[in-house]
C-alpha cells in the first residue's frame, strides 16, 4: 500500500499501528461486543474512555483542576454562538478581527450581545496581528483567534485583559505548542 501524506489543515496522517488498532476495535472495543461508535456515551464501558481522554488532555495541555474540560458536538462554528450565550452578563464583548474565523465569531456573537471590534487587520488583507498590549473596558469577554490558517498569521503574544476573561478559538493550533491555559477564561477548538 502506498501511503499518502496529508498536509491539509484538517485531519492528518496517523501511524499505521494506530490505524490497525482502531480497525481491530471498530467491531469489538475492549471485548465489549460493540464498537465505540455503537455504545452509549452514558454506558459503563464508555466512562473510562472519556475519563482517560480528559486526563490525557489535561496532562498534555497542563490544564489546572479549576478549569473544566468539555467535549461537545457542533464544532467551532457552534462555539461562535455558545460562547456569547454562556458568557453574556453585561451584554457586550470585545473582538480583535484577524481574519475569516474571527469575522464568523463576530457575526454570530452580534446575535446575542453588543460587539465592539477593538482592532482589525482587514486594512492589509489580514496579513498581520494588531498590537493591543492592554485591553480595558466593561466587556463580558475579549475574543481572539490564536491562529489564522487562511492568511497565515498567529498571535505571538496575548493581550493583557486584566479581569476581563480572554476567550480564544484555538481550533487550528490546539496541542501544537505549549499554551498557558491560566491566561484564558475559555478556549475552544473544533474541526
MARDRENLUM-808684 format. One line per field, with one value per atom (N, C-alpha, C, CB): residue number from 1; residue in one letter; x, y, z. Coordinates in pm, whole numbers, plus 50000, padded with zeros to 5 digits. Atoms other than C-alpha are relative to their C-alpha. Glycine has a CB too. Layout:
<atoms>
n c(NUM,...)
res c(a,...)
east c(X,...)
north c(Y,...)
up c(Z,...)
</atoms>
This chain:
<atoms>
n c(1,1,1,1,2,2,2,2,3,3,3,3,4,4,4,4,5,5,5,5,6,6,6,6,7,7,7,7,8,8,8,8,9,9,9,9,10,10,10,10,11,11,11,11,12,12,12,12,13,13,13,13,14,14,14,14,15,15,15,15,16,16,16,16,17,17,17,17,18,18,18,18,19,19,19,19,20,20,20,20,21,21,21,21,22,22,22,22,23,23,23,23,24,24,24,24,25,25,25,25,26,26,26,26,27,27,27,27,28,28,28,28,29,29,29,29,30,30,30,30,31,31,31,31,32,32,32,32,33,33,33,33,34,34,34,34,35,35,35,35,36,36,36,36,37,37,37,37,38,38,38,38,39,39,39,39,40,40,40,40,41,41,41,41,42,42,42,42,43,43,43,43,44,44,44,44,45,45,45,45,46,46,46,46,47,47,47,47,48,48,48,48,49,49,49,49,50,50,50,50,51,51,51,51,52,52,52,52,53,53,53,53,54,54,54,54,55,55,55,55,56,56,56,56,57,57,57,57,58,58,58,58,59,59,59,59,60,60,60,60,61,61,61,61,62,62,62,62,63,63,63,63,64,64,64,64,65,65,65,65,66,66,66,66,67,67,67,67,68,68,68,68,69,69,69,69,70,70,70,70,71,71,71,71,72,72,72,72,73,73,73,73,74,74,74,74,75,75,75,75,76,76,76,76,77,77,77,77,78,78,78,78,79,79,79,79,80,80,80,80,81,81,81,81,82,82,82,82,83,83,83,83,84,84,84,84,85,85,85,85,86,86,86,86,87,87,87,87,88,88,88,88,89,89,89,89,90,90,90,90,91,91,91,91,92,92,92,92,93,93,93,93,94,94,94,94,95,95,95,95,96,96,96,96,97,97,97,97,98,98,98,98,99,99,99,99,100,100,100,100,101,101,101,101,102,102,102,102,103,103,103,103,104,104,104,104,105,105,105,105,106,106,106,106,107,107,107,107,108,108,108,108,109,109,109,109,110,110,110,110,111,111,111,111,112,112,112,112,113,113,113,113,114,114,114,114,115,115,115,115,116,116,116,116,117,117,117,117,118,118,118,118,119,119,119,119,120,120,120,120,121,121,121,121,122,122,122,122,123,123,123,123,124,124,124,124,125,125,125,125,126,126,126,126,127,127,127,127,128,128,128,128,129,129,129,129,130,130,130,130,131,131,131,131,132,132,132,132,133,133,133,133,134,134,134,134,135,135,135,135,136,136,136,136,137,137,137,137,138,138,138,138,139,139,139,139,140,140,140,140,141,141,141,141,142,142,142,142,143,143,143,143,144,144,144,144,145,145,145,145,146,146,146,146,147,147,147,147,148,148,148,148,149,149,149,149,150,150,150,150,151,151,151,151,152,152,152,152,153,153,153,153,154,154,154,154,155,155,155,155,156,156,156,156,157,157,157,157,158,158,158,158,159,159,159,159,160,160,160,160,161,161,161,161,162,162,162,162,163,163,163,163,164,164,164,164,165,165,165,165,166,166,166,166,167,167,167,167,168,168,168,168,169,169,169,169,170,170,170,170,171,171,171,171,172,172,172,172,173,173,173,173,174,174,174,174,175,175,175,175,176,176,176,176,177,177,177,177,178,178,178,178,179,179,179,179,180,180,180,180,181,181,181,181,182,182,182,182,183,183,183,183,184,184,184,184,185,185,185,185,186,186,186,186,187,187,187,187,188,188,188,188,189,189,189,189,190,190,190,190,191,191,191,191)
res c(x,x,x,x,x,x,x,x,x,x,x,x,x,x,x,x,x,x,x,x,x,x,x,x,x,x,x,x,x,x,x,x,x,x,x,x,x,x,x,x,x,x,x,x,x,x,x,x,x,x,x,x,x,x,x,x,x,x,x,x,x,x,x,x,x,x,x,x,x,x,x,x,x,x,x,x,x,x,x,x,x,x,x,x,x,x,x,x,x,x,x,x,x,x,x,x,x,x,x,x,x,x,x,x,x,x,x,x,x,x,x,x,x,x,x,x,x,x,x,x,x,x,x,x,x,x,x,x,x,x,x,x,x,x,x,x,x,x,x,x,x,x,x,x,x,x,x,x,x,x,x,x,x,x,x,x,x,x,x,x,x,x,x,x,x,x,x,x,x,x,x,x,x,x,x,x,x,x,x,x,x,x,x,x,x,x,x,x,x,x,x,x,x,x,x,x,x,x,x,x,x,x,x,x,x,x,x,x,x,x,x,x,x,x,x,x,x,x,x,x,x,x,x,x,x,x,x,x,x,x,x,x,x,x,x,x,x,x,x,x,x,x,x,x,x,x,x,x,x,x,x,x,x,x,x,x,x,x,x,x,x,x,x,x,x,x,x,x,x,x,x,x,x,x,x,x,x,x,x,x,x,x,x,x,x,x,x,x,x,x,x,x,x,x,x,x,x,x,x,x,x,x,x,x,x,x,x,x,x,x,x,x,x,x,x,x,x,x,x,x,x,x,x,x,x,x,x,x,x,x,x,x,x,x,x,x,x,x,x,x,x,x,x,x,x,x,x,x,x,x,x,x,x,x,x,x,x,x,x,x,x,x,x,x,x,x,x,x,x,x,x,x,x,x,x,x,x,x,x,x,x,x,x,x,x,x,x,x,x,x,x,x,x,x,x,x,x,x,x,x,x,x,x,x,x,x,x,x,x,x,x,x,x,x,x,x,x,x,x,x,x,x,x,x,x,x,x,x,x,x,x,x,x,x,x,x,x,x,x,x,x,x,x,x,x,x,x,x,x,x,x,x,x,x,x,x,x,x,x,x,x,x,x,x,x,x,x,x,x,x,x,x,x,x,x,x,x,x,x,x,x,x,x,x,x,x,x,x,x,x,x,x,x,x,x,x,x,x,x,x,x,x,x,x,x,x,x,x,x,x,x,x,x,x,x,x,x,x,x,x,x,x,x,x,x,x,x,x,x,x,x,x,x,x,x,x,x,x,x,x,x,x,x,x,x,x,x,x,x,x,x,x,x,x,x,x,x,x,x,x,x,x,x,x,x,x,x,x,x,x,x,x,x,x,x,x,x,x,x,x,x,x,x,x,x,x,x,x,x,x,x,x,x,x,x,x,x,x,x,x,x,x,x,x,x,x,x,x,x,x,x,x,x,x,x,x,x,x,x,x,x,x,x,x,x,x,x,x,x,x,x,x,x,x,x,x,x,x,x,x,x,x,x,x,x,x,x,x,x,x,x,x,x,x,x,x,x,x,x,x,x,x,x,x,x,x,x,x,x,x,x,x,x,x,x,x,x,x,x,x,x,x,x,x,x,x,x,x,x,x,x,x,x,x,x,x,x,x,x,x,x,x,x,x,x,x,x,x,x,x,x,x,x,x,x,x,x,x,x,x,x,x,x,x,x,x,x,x,x,x,x,x,x,x,x,x,x,x,x,x,x,x,x,x,x,x,x,x,x,x,x,x,x,x,x,x,x,x,x,x,x,x,x,x)
east c(50085,50000,50089,49904,49929,50131,49926,50011,50060,50065,50010,50067,50005,49965,50026,49862,49973,50100,49906,50150,50101,49819,50046,49862,49956,49931,49890,50125,50110,49586,49977,49872,50027,49452,49914,49931,50087,49216,50072,49881,49939,49290,50139,49911,49864,49647,50033,50102,49954,49847,50009,50138,49990,49821,50095,49860,49913,50069,49918,50075,50068,49977,49958,50093,50033,49985,49870,50116,50122,49717,49878,50013,50110,49501,49962,50037,50028,49535,49927,50133,50066,49441,49855,50076,50136,49139,49916,50001,50071,49044,49960,50086,50030,49064,49886,50125,50099,48848,49871,50059,50119,48595,49879,50024,50109,48389,49979,50026,50009,48466,50096,50031,49914,48602,50016,49943,49965,48777,49913,49987,50078,48586,49859,50073,50137,48250,49896,49983,50095,48095,49939,49893,50051,48035,50110,49881,49908,48212,49976,49983,50018,48270,49891,50133,50100,48054,49858,50027,50132,47766,49959,49997,50034,47785,49952,50122,50051,47605,50113,49886,49899,47818,49974,50002,50031,47650,50027,49854,49981,47744,50125,50008,49883,47986,50123,49971,49887,48202,50062,49954,49948,48236,50065,49887,49948,48312,50153,49949,49853,48682,50059,50059,49950,48723,50003,49913,50008,48607,50090,49854,49913,48793,50146,49980,49861,49121,50027,50031,49983,49069,50017,49880,49987,49013,50133,49884,49873,49314,50117,50020,49891,49538,50001,49986,50008,49414,50053,49854,49951,49473,50152,49933,49856,49823,50075,50035,49932,49924,49995,49939,50017,49788,50026,49861,49976,49871,49883,50131,50123,49512,49979,49877,50020,49465,49863,50014,50125,49193,49884,50023,50110,48996,49939,50048,50057,48925,49923,50110,50079,48657,50044,49848,49975,48720,49868,50117,50126,48410,50024,49896,49998,48372,49860,50046,50131,48087,49990,49971,50022,47935,49984,49876,50032,47895,50117,49931,49884,48249,50012,49994,49972,48390,49887,50130,50110,48103,49890,49943,50100,47864,50053,49963,49942,48105,49987,50146,50018,48073,49870,50000,50126,47716,50002,49883,50004,47771,50079,50053,49920,48039,49918,50126,50078,47820,49876,49959,50118,47515,50035,49935,49960,47708,50075,50084,49921,47929,49932,50134,50071,47675,49960,49874,50034,47640,49958,50121,50029,47663,49942,50126,50056,47577,50092,49876,49906,47896,50129,50028,49874,48200,50092,49976,49900,48522,50066,50107,49937,48680,50117,49899,49892,49003,49980,50144,50030,48930,50130,49907,49875,49218,49979,50094,50021,49052,49864,50103,50126,48779,49933,50024,50061,48726,49959,50096,50043,48718,49879,50115,50118,48473,49875,50021,50115,48246,49959,50034,50031,48272,49932,50129,50060,48190,49856,50082,50134,47891,49902,50006,50088,47746,49976,50058,50013,47812,49902,50136,50091,47618,49854,50021,50138,47303,49961,49982,50026,47337,50040,50072,49955,47513,50062,50101,49931,47674,50146,49988,49862,48011,50077,50006,49908,48297,50127,50032,49876,48579,50108,49986,49897,48880,50110,50060,49895,49121,49975,50143,50015,49134,50121,49870,49893,49396,49942,50102,50068,49141,50062,49850,49944,49311,50115,50048,49889,49604,49974,50135,50042,49410,50038,50063,49974,49460,50141,49899,49861,49835,50081,50069,49928,49925,49902,50069,50078,49805,50011,50050,49993,49710,50067,49859,49932,49915,49908,50133,50084,49699,50058,49848,49933,49906,49904,50116,50092,49636,49861,50048,50139,49261,49920,49940,50084,49028,49861,50058,50137,48654,49902,49981,50107,48322,49946,49887,50035,48318,49978,50111,50018,48190,50121,49872,49880,48491,50066,49966,49924,48758,50031,50134,49984,48775,50111,49867,49897,49076,50001,50141,49975,49151,50151,49935,49855,49501,50079,50031,49927,49599,49904,50062,50086,49458,50057,49988,49943,49521,49990,49931,50021,49385,50103,49858,49904,49612,50139,49948,49868,49897,50053,50096,49955,49906,49965,49936,50031,49918,50046,50066,49963,49933,50130,49887,49877,50285,50007,50122,50013,50171,49851,50059,50140,49849,49976,49963,50028,49689,49964,49887,50035,49656,49856,50099,50141,49282,49959,49912,50031,49306,49898,49950,50105,48990,49899,49927,50091,48811,50044,49996,49960,48806,50046,49884,49949,49017,49951,50157,50055,48844,50076,49846,49923,49036,49949,50147,50023,48949,50138,49924,49871,49240,49985,50063,50032,49091,50118,49885,49894,49390,50137,50011,49869,49668,49997,50066,50008,49544,50100,49855,49899,49818,50119,49936,49885,50066,50119,49961,49894,50265,49948,50043,50047,50254,49913,50119,50093,49971,49969,49869,50027,49937,49850,50081,50145,49573,49954,49948,50041,49567,49986,50099,50015,49586,49861,50109,50129,49241,49885,49999,50123,48890,49940,49901,50058,48792,50079,49850,49951,48947,49907,50150,50079,48765,50066,49855,49946,48854,49899,50138,50089,48659,50055,49859,49956,48703,49888,50048)
north c(49882,50000,50124,50000,49872,50345,50097,50056,49905,50588,50140,49992,49861,50944,50088,50035,49904,51228,50118,50047,49896,51472,50119,49947,49881,51823,50106,50058,49904,51985,50051,49937,49939,52198,49911,50134,50088,51921,49877,49960,50125,51555,49980,49881,50022,51442,49851,50078,50138,51124,49940,49993,50073,50868,49883,49951,50118,50591,49877,49977,50122,50260,49916,49917,50077,50094,50051,50006,49942,50333,49965,50153,50036,50267,49853,50031,50144,49891,49973,49918,50019,49911,50049,50075,49949,50127,49905,50140,50096,49880,49876,49961,50119,49587,50027,49954,49968,49768,50058,50095,49941,49906,49907,50029,50096,49586,49957,49878,50052,49493,50077,49847,49918,49764,49935,50142,50049,49622,49882,50114,50122,49292,50029,49914,49966,49469,49943,50150,50052,49311,50108,49925,49889,49652,50101,50068,49892,49942,50119,50041,49875,50270,50083,50079,49922,50422,49953,49991,50056,50199,50012,49855,50002,50233,50137,49956,49878,50488,50075,49969,49920,50774,50005,50143,50006,50716,49861,50037,50138,50347,49984,49906,50032,50192,49974,49877,50029,50079,50128,49911,49876,50437,50091,50075,49913,50604,50005,49955,49991,50502,50068,49861,49935,50628,50150,49963,49855,50979,50046,50045,49963,50981,50003,49901,50004,50879,50114,49865,49892,51128,50134,50006,49875,51413,50006,50016,50003,51308,50028,49865,49978,51299,50144,49904,49860,51639,50091,50038,49919,51787,49991,49955,50019,51639,50069,49850,49942,51742,50152,49946,49855,52094,50067,50034,49949,52133,50087,50081,49929,52233,49984,49947,50008,52320,49940,50140,50064,52144,50099,49934,49904,52469,50036,50126,49984,52456,49873,50029,50114,52231,49967,50030,50046,52025,49943,49892,50046,51978,49946,50114,50055,51759,50017,49847,49963,51900,49971,50146,50014,51833,50138,49911,49876,52102,50074,50088,49933,52218,50145,49992,49861,52568,50094,50047,49912,52724,50004,49954,49999,52618,50078,49856,49925,52764,50150,49962,49858,53100,50050,50027,49964,53101,49967,49928,50043,52911,50092,49859,49911,53149,50121,50047,49886,53463,49959,50086,50043,53268,49965,49878,50041,53138,50106,49878,49898,53437,50136,50015,49872,53714,50035,49996,49950,53917,50145,49984,49859,54289,50024,50084,49990,54230,50060,50079,49943,54347,49920,50149,50074,54164,50075,49856,49938,54282,49893,50077,50093,54117,50068,49949,49955,54150,49922,49977,50059,54085,49973,50093,50037,53892,49906,49936,50085,53700,49935,49896,50068,53468,49947,49885,50065,53282,50101,49899,49898,53589,50076,50098,49935,53751,49917,50022,50088,53449,50005,49854,49992,53463,50132,49984,49867,53836,50000,50109,50002,53784,49923,49937,50081,53512,50067,49860,49936,53699,50118,50048,49885,54001,49962,50066,50047,53790,49997,49861,50020,53770,50117,49879,49887,54083,50107,49953,49893,54410,49960,50137,50036,54361,50126,49900,49892,54608,49937,50090,50047,54534,50100,49985,49910,54682,50027,49942,49984,54629,49898,49983,50090,54470,50013,50031,49996,54378,49989,49887,50006,54388,50098,50030,49897,54702,49949,50117,50058,54488,49852,50018,50136,54174,49898,49961,50088,54023,49941,49887,50048,53997,50022,50069,49977,54092,49989,50140,50000,54072,50140,49890,49867,54412,49997,50060,49991,54522,50067,50079,49952,54561,49943,49959,50052,54526,49987,50089,50000,54616,50036,50099,49976,54598,50026,49879,49964,54772,50030,50121,49969,54819,49914,49980,50069,54690,49888,50099,50110,54370,49871,49980,50133,54025,49912,49935,50073,53885,50068,49853,49957,53959,49873,50078,50119,53716,50021,49967,50000,53635,49863,50034,50126,53368,49986,49999,50008,53249,49975,49893,50035,53112,50011,49857,49976,53219,49926,50152,50089,52936,50056,49866,49954,53110,50106,50056,49893,53417,49974,50133,50037,53252,50089,50002,49918,53479,49931,50141,50053,53386,50098,49862,49916,53565,49948,50003,50039,53562,50060,50042,49945,53741,49996,50148,49991,53761,50138,49889,49869,54095,49988,50070,49996,54185,50049,50093,49962,54185,50022,49892,49978,54223,49900,50142,50086,54088,49955,50073,50040,54053,49864,50107,50131,53687,50007,49901,50012,53621,49868,50010,50118,53377,49982,50014,50023,53213,49878,49982,50110,53000,49943,50047,50065,52756,49879,49956,50115,52525,49955,50033,50040,52533,49983,50101,50018,52523,49929,50133,50071,52327,49883,49948,50104,52093,50009,49865,49985,52227,50064,50081,49934,52422,50022,50135,49974,52494,50126,50015,49888,52726,50014,49978,49978,52880,50022,50123,49998,52798,50103,49862,49907,53021,50143,49997,49866,53326,50019,50024,49998,53240,49971,49901,50037,53235,49878,50116,50109,52994,49985,50026,50028,52827,49896,49949,50103,52620,49962,50047,50049,52413,49905,49930,50090,52226,49969,50059,50039,52054,50020,49853)
up c(50000,50000,50000,50122,50002,49910,50090,49855,49906,50196,49944,50138,50043,50116,50122,49934,49893,50330,49982,50001,50006,50403,50085,50049,49928,50496,50005,49934,49998,50488,50141,49944,49869,50771,50088,49981,49923,50880,50049,49918,49954,50954,49940,49965,50048,50920,50000,50086,50008,50871,50141,49929,49874,51150,49982,50048,50010,51228,49963,50134,50044,51065,50120,49907,49880,51409,50064,50102,49942,51536,49915,50012,50090,51230,50015,49855,49983,51275,50132,49996,49871,51642,49993,50112,50016,51557,49917,49935,50085,51284,50077,49882,49919,51524,50098,50076,49897,51779,49943,50099,50059,51533,50016,49851,49985,51566,50145,49915,49864,51926,50089,50003,49915,52153,50137,50014,49866,52459,50044,50101,49973,52434,50051,50101,49958,52488,49905,50009,50098,52177,49914,50069,50082,52020,49973,50070,50035,51860,50091,49852,49926,52043,49933,50008,50074,51769,50029,49851,49972,51881,50146,49959,49858,52258,50048,50082,49940,52468,50069,50101,49931,52591,50151,49943,49857,52928,50059,50023,49955,52950,50086,49879,49916,53199,49913,50089,50089,52905,49945,49884,50058,52779,50105,49931,49894,53115,50004,50134,49997,53116,49877,50014,50122,52759,50019,49877,49984,52841,50115,50025,49887,53176,49957,50117,50047,53011,49902,49934,50097,52729,50071,49904,49925,52973,50074,50100,49927,53182,49907,50070,50096,52874,49950,49882,50045,52751,50111,49962,49888,53097,50013,50132,49987,53110,49886,50002,50116,52758,49999,49871,50005,52793,50134,49954,49864,53164,50047,50004,49961,53241,50150,49920,49855,53609,50035,50063,49955,53809,50012,50135,49989,53847,49864,50069,50134,53470,49966,49894,50048,53322,49858,50005,50137,53008,49950,49994,50057,52794,49860,49996,50134,52488,49944,49998,50052,52282,49851,50026,50144,51944,49938,49971,50070,51683,49941,50091,50057,51610,50043,49852,49962,51637,49960,49937,50043,51442,50105,49865,49893,51717,50120,50041,49888,51973,49979,50019,50027,51800,50063,49847,49935,51936,50149,49932,49860,52260,50093,50012,49915,52388,50044,49925,49951,52389,50079,49883,49925,52506,50144,49932,49865,52807,50078,49992,49930,52888,50008,49934,49998,52834,50142,49909,49867,53152,49987,50098,50022,53083,49861,50019,50134,52719,49896,50004,50095,52548,49999,50034,50013,52414,49905,49949,50086,52251,49915,50085,50094,51948,49932,49896,50088,51756,49871,50064,50130,51388,49925,49917,50067,51233,49883,50099,50117,50953,49995,49995,50029,50833,50126,49904,49885,51160,50106,50060,49904,51382,49946,50031,50059,51137,50023,49848,49976,51170,50148,49959,49857,51551,50033,50084,49980,51543,49952,49927,50059,51316,50087,49860,49916,51538,50134,50020,49869,51864,49995,50050,50014,51732,50015,49864,49981,51752,50147,49939,49858,52131,50088,50045,49918,52254,49911,50107,50072,52153,49982,50074,50032,51986,49967,49883,50035,51978,49943,50124,50062,51736,50038,49842,49948,51913,49899,50125,50101,51625,49890,50062,50115,51283,49910,49922,50100,51027,49859,50026,50130,50745,49900,50016,50088,50607,49914,50083,50077,50489,49974,50074,50036,50394,50107,49867,49886,50741,50000,50001,50011,50689,50128,49885,49875,51048,50118,50000,49876,51409,50060,50101,49939,51555,50137,50012,49871,51854,50102,49988,49890,52164,50128,49982,49881,52478,50118,50038,49884,52735,49951,50110,50037,52694,50127,49920,49887,52935,49948,50079,50039,52928,50078,49851,49929,53052,49912,50039,50090,52847,50077,49895,49943,52929,49970,49945,50038,52745,49881,49966,50118,52485,49921,50039,50085,52191,49898,49929,50104,51974,49933,50060,50071,51714,49995,49853,49981,51802,49873,50097,50121,51462,49882,50009,50116,51127,49881,49970,50101,50885,49859,50004,50137,50577,49960,49984,50033,50595,50058,50051,49949,50785,50111,49889,49887,51090,50131,49995,49868,51457,50107,50021,49886,51789,50059,50106,49933,51932,50140,49917,49865,52247,50033,50011,49959,52448,50058,50101,49943,52523,50148,49923,49859,52890,50010,50082,49988,52958,50145,49937,49859,53334,50051,50022,49945,53496,49895,50111,50107,53162,49946,49884,50051,53053,49854,50013,50136,52744,49944,49995,50067,52508,49870,49975,50122,52225,49924,50032,50093,51925,49970,49868,50023,51916,49907,50134,50086,51653,49915,49911,50094,51422,50065,49891,49938,51679,50135,50017,49871,51980,49999,50026,49980,52107,49905,49984,50091,51850,50070,49878,49924,52109,50141,49933,49864,52483,50004,50096,49985,52586,50148,49915,49858,52932,50018,50055,49988,52997,50102,50039,49895,53306,49950,50113,50059,53077,49938,49894,50068,52941,50095,49885,49932,53075,49933,50001,50078,52797,49871,49970,50135,52497,49940,50001,50066,52239,49869,49976,50126,51938,49939,50020,50071,51677,49863,49988,50134,51346,49902,49998)
</atoms>
